[in-house]
Amino acid sequence: MDAFIKTVRTVSQACGIFAASLIAVGVFVVCEMVFERSVLGTNTIWQGDFTTNCLVAATFIGSPYVLMTRGHVNVDVLPLHSGPRLRYWLALFSILLAMAFVIVMVYRIAIADKDKRRLRQMFARYLSSELVDQMVASDRLPQLGGERREMSFLFTDVAGFTSLAERMDPAVLAPILNGYLDGACAVIKQNGGMVNEFIGDAILAFFGAPQDQPDHAARAVACEGLLLAARRPGRIR
């Protein structure tokens, strides 16, 4: 019996440590998500669901340790002052409620939020976080077949890139080109545009889709101005 009690105590302590680790990881991921969205201006895809799952798992996994330290996992004032029949129905109701909660969580993770996660993964690289959030909130998935709408397009090109590429070593040129493309795409995303494709050193972007933007033309012009202001003389046109 002593060996059994010692084993249960060890397992409970391990559950407590693991639950505390899950909470710490969840806090760290939340801080990382805030930094990524606020400072870097990038999208967050998995952090919200991951943190929720960590906290829920920590609640259940840490229960043995709470009980071992004579804590309370639930409120048992009503059952203690109720008769056997009422305690039976309260227990049954609690079990059914817990099962319903688990079913709803599984449904959301496996089915309901599947399309939203896929939508974020599809557009996180090309759209600003605000636009991705709007698309997810609207529950409007991209439709095949297209639609007619008024949009603004932006095309950038590096002047003299062909001759420059012929003179420079590819190992030296590639980091320079990647830095330029990353910076230009960041400016486009900040103005609510979407990068459609890269054509060598050129970028084709558009404004006004997939979400409606009544001021798409102004956004495109503002984006052009920022790109021109950030250019190195003789490099971007």
CYANA upper distance limits for C-alpha pairs under 8 A (distance plus 0.5 A):
  1 MET  CA      5 ILE  CA      6.72
  2 ASP  CA      6 LYS  CA      6.55
  3 ALA  CA      7 THR  CA      6.57
  4 PHE  CA      8 VAL  CA      6.68
  5 ILE  CA      9 ARG  CA      6.58
  6 LYS  CA     10 THR  CA      6.66
  7 THR  CA     11 VAL  CA      6.64
  8 VAL  CA     12 SER  CA      6.50
  9 ARG  CA     13 GLN  CA      6.65
  9 ARG  CA     68 MET  CA      7.71
 10 THR  CA     14 ALA  CA      6.69
 11 VAL  CA     15 CYS  CA      6.66
 12 SER  CA     16 GLY  CA      6.72
 12 SER  CA     62 GLY  CA      8.28
 12 SER  CA     64 PRO  CA      5.62
 12 SER  CA     65 TYR  CA      5.20
 12 SER  CA     68 MET  CA      7.50
 13 GLN  CA     17 ILE  CA      6.75
 13 GLN  CA     65 TYR  CA      6.22
 14 ALA  CA     18 PHE  CA      6.60
 15 CYS  CA     19 ALA  CA      6.47
 15 CYS  CA     61 ILE  CA      6.22
 15 CYS  CA     62 GLY  CA      5.92
 15 CYS  CA     63 SER  CA      8.49
 15 CYS  CA     64 PRO  CA      7.44
 15 CYS  CA     65 TYR  CA      6.95
 16 GLY  CA     20 ALA  CA      6.61
 16 GLY  CA     61 ILE  CA      7.72
 16 GLY  CA     62 GLY  CA      5.26
 16 GLY  CA     63 SER  CA      8.22
 16 GLY  CA     64 PRO  CA      7.93
 16 GLY  CA     65 TYR  CA      5.62
 16 GLY  CA     66 VAL  CA      8.16
 17 ILE  CA     21 SER  CA      6.67
 17 ILE  CA     62 GLY  CA      8.45
 18 PHE  CA     22 LEU  CA      6.77
 18 PHE  CA     58 ALA  CA      8.13
 18 PHE  CA     61 ILE  CA      8.16
 18 PHE  CA     62 GLY  CA      8.05
 19 ALA  CA     23 ILE  CA      6.87
 19 ALA  CA     57 ALA  CA      7.89
 19 ALA  CA     58 ALA  CA      4.78
 19 ALA  CA     59 THR  CA      7.72
 19 ALA  CA     61 ILE  CA      6.41
 19 ALA  CA     62 GLY  CA      5.58
 20 ALA  CA     24 ALA  CA      6.72
 20 ALA  CA     58 ALA  CA      7.53
 20 ALA  CA     62 GLY  CA      8.21
 21 SER  CA     25 VAL  CA      6.57
 22 LEU  CA     26 GLY  CA      6.58
 22 LEU  CA     54 CYS  CA      5.98
 22 LEU  CA     55 LEU  CA      7.40
 22 LEU  CA     57 ALA  CA      8.23
 22 LEU  CA     58 ALA  CA      6.44
 23 ILE  CA     27 VAL  CA      6.73
 23 ILE  CA     54 CYS  CA      7.06
 23 ILE  CA     55 LEU  CA      6.52
 23 ILE  CA     58 ALA  CA      7.06
 24 ALA  CA     28 PHE  CA      6.71
 25 VAL  CA     29 VAL  CA      6.63
 25 VAL  CA     51 THR  CA      8.48
 25 VAL  CA     54 CYS  CA      8.27
 26 GLY  CA     30 VAL  CA      6.73
 26 GLY  CA     50 PHE  CA      7.99
 26 GLY  CA     51 THR  CA      5.25
 26 GLY  CA     52 THR  CA      8.35
 26 GLY  CA     54 CYS  CA      6.54
 26 GLY  CA     55 LEU  CA      7.45
 27 VAL  CA     31 CYS  CA      6.82
 27 VAL  CA     51 THR  CA      8.18
 28 PHE  CA     32 GLU  CA      6.66
 29 VAL  CA     33 MET  CA      6.52
 29 VAL  CA     47 GLN  CA      6.87
 29 VAL  CA     51 THR  CA      7.34
 30 VAL  CA     34 VAL  CA      6.72
 30 VAL  CA     47 GLN  CA      7.57
 30 VAL  CA     48 GLY  CA      8.22
 30 VAL  CA     51 THR  CA      7.60
 31 CYS  CA     35 PHE  CA      6.68
 32 GLU  CA     36 GLU  CA      6.50
 33 MET  CA     37 ARG  CA      6.61
 33 MET  CA     44 THR  CA      6.91
 33 MET  CA     47 GLN  CA      7.02
 34 VAL  CA     38 SER  CA      6.25
 34 VAL  CA     39 VAL  CA      8.32
 35 PHE  CA     39 VAL  CA      5.75
 35 PHE  CA     40 LEU  CA      7.29
 36 GLU  CA     40 LEU  CA      5.44
 36 GLU  CA     41 GLY  CA      6.70
 36 GLU  CA     42 THR  CA      6.32
 36 GLU  CA     43 ASN  CA      7.80
 36 GLU  CA     44 THR  CA      7.81
 37 ARG  CA     41 GLY  CA      5.15
 37 ARG  CA     42 THR  CA      5.71
 37 ARG  CA     43 ASN  CA      6.61
 37 ARG  CA     44 THR  CA      7.44
 37 ARG  CA    129 SER  CA      7.99
 41 GLY  CA    128 SER  CA      8.04
 41 GLY  CA    129 SER  CA      7.63
 41 GLY  CA    190 GLN  CA      8.41
 42 THR  CA    124 ALA  CA      8.31
 42 THR  CA    128 SER  CA      7.39
 42 THR  CA    129 SER  CA      6.62
 43 ASN  CA    124 ALA  CA      6.22
 43 ASN  CA    125 ARG  CA      8.40
 43 ASN  CA    128 SER  CA      7.51
 43 ASN  CA    129 SER  CA      5.29
 43 ASN  CA    132 VAL  CA      8.40
 44 THR  CA     48 GLY  CA      8.49
 44 THR  CA    124 ALA  CA      8.39
 44 THR  CA    129 SER  CA      8.26
 45 ILE  CA    117 ARG  CA      7.38
 45 ILE  CA    120 ARG  CA      6.66
 45 ILE  CA    121 GLN  CA      7.31
 45 ILE  CA    124 ALA  CA      8.25
 46 TRP  CA     50 PHE  CA      6.57
 46 TRP  CA    117 ARG  CA      8.40
 47 GLN  CA     51 THR  CA      6.57
 48 GLY  CA     52 THR  CA      6.84
 49 ASP  CA     53 ASN  CA      6.64
 50 PHE  CA     54 CYS  CA      6.66
 51 THR  CA     55 LEU  CA      6.78
 52 THR  CA     56 VAL  CA      6.74
 53 ASN  CA     57 ALA  CA      6.45
 54 CYS  CA     58 ALA  CA      6.49
 55 LEU  CA     59 THR  CA      6.75
 56 VAL  CA     60 PHE  CA      7.21
 57 ALA  CA     61 ILE  CA      6.40
 58 ALA  CA     62 GLY  CA      6.05
 59 THR  CA     63 SER  CA      6.91
 62 GLY  CA     66 VAL  CA      6.95
 63 SER  CA     67 LEU  CA      6.73
 63 SER  CA     73 VAL  CA      6.95
 64 PRO  CA     68 MET  CA      6.57
 65 TYR  CA     69 THR  CA      6.79
 66 VAL  CA     70 ARG  CA      6.91
 66 VAL  CA     71 GLY  CA      5.48
 66 VAL  CA     72 HIS  CA      7.24
 66 VAL  CA     73 VAL  CA      7.38
 67 LEU  CA     71 GLY  CA      5.72
 67 LEU  CA     72 HIS  CA      6.98
 67 LEU  CA     73 VAL  CA      7.65
 76 ASP  CA     80 LEU  CA      6.69
 77 VAL  CA     81 HIS  CA      7.07
 78 LEU  CA     82 SER  CA      6.71
 79 PRO  CA     83 GLY  CA      8.24
 79 PRO  CA     86 LEU  CA      8.18
 79 PRO  CA     87 ARG  CA      5.95
 79 PRO  CA     90 LEU  CA      7.99
 82 SER  CA     86 LEU  CA      6.53
 82 SER  CA     87 ARG  CA      6.68
 83 GLY  CA     87 ARG  CA      6.67
 84 PRO  CA     88 TYR  CA      6.68
 85 ARG  CA     89 TRP  CA      7.01
 86 LEU  CA     90 LEU  CA      6.56
 87 ARG  CA     91 ALA  CA      6.53
 88 TYR  CA     92 LEU  CA      6.68
 89 TRP  CA     93 PHE  CA      6.48
 90 LEU  CA     94 SER  CA      6.59
 91 ALA  CA     95 ILE  CA      6.67
 92 LEU  CA     96 LEU  CA      6.70
 93 PHE  CA     97 LEU  CA      6.48
 94 SER  CA     98 ALA  CA      6.55
 95 ILE  CA     99 MET  CA      6.65
 96 LEU  CA    100 ALA  CA      6.57
 97 LEU  CA    101 PHE  CA      6.67
 98 ALA  CA    102 VAL  CA      6.75
 99 MET  CA    103 ILE  CA      6.63
100 ALA  CA    104 VAL  CA      6.61
101 PHE  CA    105 MET  CA      6.66
102 VAL  CA    106 VAL  CA      6.60
103 ILE  CA    107 TYR  CA      6.51
104 VAL  CA    108 ARG  CA      6.61
105 MET  CA    109 ILE  CA      6.64
106 VAL  CA    110 ALA  CA      6.28
106 VAL  CA    111 ILE  CA      8.39
107 TYR  CA    111 ILE  CA      5.82
107 TYR  CA    112 ALA  CA      6.66
108 ARG  CA    112 ALA  CA      4.99
108 ARG  CA    113 ASP  CA      5.86
108 ARG  CA    114 LYS  CA      8.28
109 ILE  CA    113 ASP  CA      6.16
109 ILE  CA    114 LYS  CA      7.21
110 ALA  CA    114 LYS  CA      6.64
111 ILE  CA    115 ASP  CA      8.25
112 ALA  CA    116 LYS  CA      8.46
113 ASP  CA    117 ARG  CA      6.67
114 LYS  CA    118 ARG  CA      6.69
115 ASP  CA    119 LEU  CA      6.51
116 LYS  CA    120 ARG  CA      6.75
116 LYS  CA    136 VAL  CA      6.31
116 LYS  CA    139 ASP  CA      8.20
117 ARG  CA    121 GLN  CA      6.68
118 ARG  CA    122 MET  CA      6.59
119 LEU  CA    123 PHE  CA      6.85
119 LEU  CA    132 VAL  CA      8.48
119 LEU  CA    136 VAL  CA      7.63
119 LEU  CA    141 LEU  CA      7.81
120 ARG  CA    124 ALA  CA      5.88
120 ARG  CA    132 VAL  CA      6.90
120 ARG  CA    136 VAL  CA      8.03
121 GLN  CA    125 ARG  CA      8.26
123 PHE  CA    127 LEU  CA      6.20
123 PHE  CA    132 VAL  CA      7.28
124 ALA  CA    128 SER  CA      7.72
124 ALA  CA    129 SER  CA      7.60
124 ALA  CA    132 VAL  CA      7.34
126 TYR  CA    189 LYS  CA      7.56
126 TYR  CA    194 MET  CA      5.83
126 TYR  CA    195 VAL  CA      5.98
126 TYR  CA    196 ASN  CA      8.34
127 LEU  CA    131 LEU  CA      6.76
127 LEU  CA    132 VAL  CA      6.91
127 LEU  CA    189 LYS  CA      6.11
127 LEU  CA    192 GLY  CA      7.28
127 LEU  CA    193 GLY  CA      7.07
127 LEU  CA    194 MET  CA      5.78
127 LEU  CA    195 VAL  CA      8.07
128 SER  CA    132 VAL  CA      6.93
128 SER  CA    189 LYS  CA      5.40
128 SER  CA    190 GLN  CA      6.76
128 SER  CA    192 GLY  CA      6.43
128 SER  CA    193 GLY  CA      8.11
129 SER  CA    133 ASP  CA      6.59
130 GLU  CA    134 GLN  CA      6.77
131 LEU  CA    135 MET  CA      6.75
131 LEU  CA    192 GLY  CA      7.41
131 LEU  CA    211 GLN  CA      7.59
132 VAL  CA    136 VAL  CA      6.72
133 ASP  CA    137 ALA  CA      6.52
134 GLN  CA    138 SER  CA      6.58
134 GLN  CA    211 GLN  CA      8.25
135 MET  CA    139 ASP  CA      6.97
135 MET  CA    140 ARG  CA      6.78
135 MET  CA    141 LEU  CA      8.07
135 MET  CA    211 GLN  CA      7.41
136 VAL  CA    140 ARG  CA      7.62
142 PRO  CA    210 PRO  CA      8.14
150 GLU  CA    208 GLY  CA      7.73
151 MET  CA    206 PHE  CA      7.46
151 MET  CA    207 PHE  CA      6.33
151 MET  CA    208 GLY  CA      5.48
151 MET  CA    209 ALA  CA      7.71
151 MET  CA    216 HIS  CA      7.09
151 MET  CA    217 ALA  CA      7.91
152 SER  CA    206 PHE  CA      6.09
152 SER  CA    207 PHE  CA      5.64
152 SER  CA    208 GLY  CA      7.15
152 SER  CA    216 HIS  CA      6.59
152 SER  CA    217 ALA  CA      6.01
152 SER  CA    220 ALA  CA      6.98
153 PHE  CA    204 LEU  CA      7.80
153 PHE  CA    205 ALA  CA      6.29
153 PHE  CA    206 PHE  CA      4.73
153 PHE  CA    207 PHE  CA      6.80
153 PHE  CA    220 ALA  CA      7.63
154 LEU  CA    203 ILE  CA      8.41
154 LEU  CA    204 LEU  CA      6.43
154 LEU  CA    205 ALA  CA      5.61
154 LEU  CA    206 PHE  CA      6.38
154 LEU  CA    220 ALA  CA      7.08
154 LEU  CA    224 GLU  CA      8.11
155 PHE  CA    202 ALA  CA      7.56
155 PHE  CA    203 ILE  CA      6.21
155 PHE  CA    204 LEU  CA      5.25
155 PHE  CA    205 ALA  CA      6.93
156 THR  CA    202 ALA  CA      5.80
156 THR  CA    203 ILE  CA      5.74
156 THR  CA    204 LEU  CA      7.27
156 THR  CA    236 ILE  CA      7.58
156 THR  CA    237 ARG  CA      6.86
157 ASP  CA    201 ASP  CA      6.74
157 ASP  CA    202 ALA  CA      4.95
157 ASP  CA    203 ILE  CA      7.36
157 ASP  CA    236 ILE  CA      6.44
157 ASP  CA    237 ARG  CA      6.21
158 VAL  CA    201 ASP  CA      6.65
158 VAL  CA    202 ALA  CA      7.15
158 VAL  CA    235 ARG  CA      5.75
158 VAL  CA    236 ILE  CA      5.00
158 VAL  CA    237 ARG  CA      6.67
159 ALA  CA    234 GLY  CA      6.91
159 ALA  CA    235 ARG  CA      5.67
159 ALA  CA    236 ILE  CA      6.18
159 ALA  CA    237 ARG  CA      6.63
160 GLY  CA    164 LEU  CA      6.64
160 GLY  CA    235 ARG  CA      7.76
161 PHE  CA    165 ALA  CA      6.40
161 PHE  CA    201 ASP  CA      7.81
161 PHE  CA    235 ARG  CA      8.40
162 THR  CA    166 GLU  CA      6.86
163 SER  CA    167 ARG  CA      7.03
164 LEU  CA    168 MET  CA      6.71
165 ALA  CA    169 ASP  CA      8.05
165 ALA  CA    170 PRO  CA      7.91
165 ALA  CA    173 LEU  CA      7.49
168 MET  CA    172 VAL  CA      7.30
168 MET  CA    173 LEU  CA      6.70
169 ASP  CA    173 LEU  CA      6.63
170 PRO  CA    174 ALA  CA      6.31
171 ALA  CA    175 PRO  CA      7.90
172 VAL  CA    176 ILE  CA      7.55
173 LEU  CA    177 LEU  CA      6.69
174 ALA  CA    178 ASN  CA      6.56
175 PRO  CA    179 GLY  CA      6.53
176 ILE  CA    180 TYR  CA      6.83
177 LEU  CA    181 LEU  CA      6.68
177 LEU  CA    201 ASP  CA      7.64
178 ASN  CA    182 ASP  CA      6.53
179 GLY  CA    183 GLY  CA      6.66
180 TYR  CA    184 ALA  CA      6.60
181 LEU  CA    185 CYS  CA      6.49
181 LEU  CA    201 ASP  CA      8.28
181 LEU  CA    203 ILE  CA      8.39
182 ASP  CA    186 ALA  CA      6.67
183 GLY  CA    187 VAL  CA      6.98
184 ALA  CA    188 ILE  CA      6.83
184 ALA  CA    227 LEU  CA      7.21
185 CYS  CA    189 LYS  CA      6.63
185 CYS  CA    195 VAL  CA      7.50
186 ALA  CA    190 GLN  CA      6.62
187 VAL  CA    191 ASN  CA      6.99
187 VAL  CA    223 CYS  CA      7.10
187 VAL  CA    226 LEU  CA      7.73
187 VAL  CA    227 LEU  CA      7.65
188 ILE  CA    192 GLY  CA      7.05
188 ILE  CA    193 GLY  CA      5.66
188 ILE  CA    194 MET  CA      7.41
188 ILE  CA    195 VAL  CA      7.91
188 ILE  CA    205 ALA  CA      8.10
188 ILE  CA    223 CYS  CA      6.61
189 LYS  CA    193 GLY  CA      5.66
189 LYS  CA    194 MET  CA      6.93
189 LYS  CA    195 VAL  CA      8.43
191 ASN  CA    219 ARG  CA      6.38
191 ASN  CA    220 ALA  CA      8.09
191 ASN  CA    222 ALA  CA      8.07
191 ASN  CA    223 CYS  CA      6.65
192 GLY  CA    207 PHE  CA      7.43
192 GLY  CA    219 ARG  CA      7.75
193 GLY  CA    205 ALA  CA      7.04
193 GLY  CA    206 PHE  CA      6.18
193 GLY  CA    207 PHE  CA      5.27
193 GLY  CA    208 GLY  CA      8.11
193 GLY  CA    219 ARG  CA      8.24
193 GLY  CA    220 ALA  CA      8.05
194 MET  CA    205 ALA  CA      5.94
194 MET  CA    206 PHE  CA      6.02
194 MET  CA    207 PHE  CA      6.97
194 MET  CA    209 ALA  CA      8.22
195 VAL  CA    203 ILE  CA      7.67
195 VAL  CA    204 LEU  CA      6.66
195 VAL  CA    205 ALA  CA      4.79
195 VAL  CA    206 PHE  CA      7.19
196 ASN  CA    203 ILE  CA      8.20
196 ASN  CA    204 LEU  CA      6.01
196 ASN  CA    205 ALA  CA      5.60
196 ASN  CA    206 PHE  CA      7.46
197 GLU  CA    203 ILE  CA      6.63
197 GLU  CA    204 LEU  CA      5.94
197 GLU  CA    205 ALA  CA      7.67
198 PHE  CA    202 ALA  CA      6.23
198 PHE  CA    203 ILE  CA      5.28
198 PHE  CA    204 LEU  CA      6.89
199 ILE  CA    203 ILE  CA      6.68
199 ILE  CA    204 LEU  CA      8.13
206 PHE  CA    220 ALA  CA      8.22
207 PHE  CA    213 GLN  CA      7.77
207 PHE  CA    216 HIS  CA      5.66
207 PHE  CA    217 ALA  CA      7.83
207 PHE  CA    219 ARG  CA      7.71
207 PHE  CA    220 ALA  CA      7.01
208 GLY  CA    212 ASP  CA      5.76
208 GLY  CA    213 GLN  CA      5.13
208 GLY  CA    214 PRO  CA      7.68
208 GLY  CA    215 ASP  CA      8.37
208 GLY  CA    216 HIS  CA      5.58
209 ALA  CA    213 GLN  CA      7.67
215 ASP  CA    219 ARG  CA      6.75
216 HIS  CA    220 ALA  CA      6.69
217 ALA  CA    221 VAL  CA      6.77
218 ALA  CA    222 ALA  CA      6.53
219 ARG  CA    223 CYS  CA      6.54
220 ALA  CA    224 GLU  CA      6.68
221 VAL  CA    225 GLY  CA      6.75
222 ALA  CA    226 LEU  CA      6.83
223 CYS  CA    227 LEU  CA      6.71
224 GLU  CA    228 LEU  CA      6.61
225 GLY  CA    229 ALA  CA      6.54
226 LEU  CA    230 ALA  CA      6.65
227 LEU  CA    231 ARG  CA      6.58
228 LEU  CA    236 ILE  CA      7.75
228 LEU  CA    237 ARG  CA      8.08
231 ARG  CA    235 ARG  CA      7.19
231 ARG  CA    236 ILE  CA      6.41
232 ARG  CA    236 ILE  CA      7.51
